Amino acid sequence: MSNIVPFRRKPRTPPADCSLVAVADDLLAALDAVQGLVGRAASMNRPAIEVERTVQNLLDAVSALERAVDCIGEGEGSEGGGPMPA
């Protein structure tokens, strides 16, 4: 028996839309998905330390996604893709 869990990734496809709205929508979808994983990870039948670390890492990911959404929300309508003025 092996402790290795095979992970399969879907082939990457180029993004269809890189507009501000599309990126923000994708970030919010990712945020929802990761938040949903937190509860599932907390219910895993694994050693407590493993569950705690997994949940903490997922919560850190939620925080990072929230910061990314906040960064997009702080823009002043510029969709040029360049840096925002400070």
Secondary structure as GFF3:
##gff-version 3
##sequence-region A 1 86
A	DSSP	alpha_helix	20	42	.	.	.	ID=ss1
A	DSSP	alpha_helix	48	73	.	.	.	ID=ss2
###
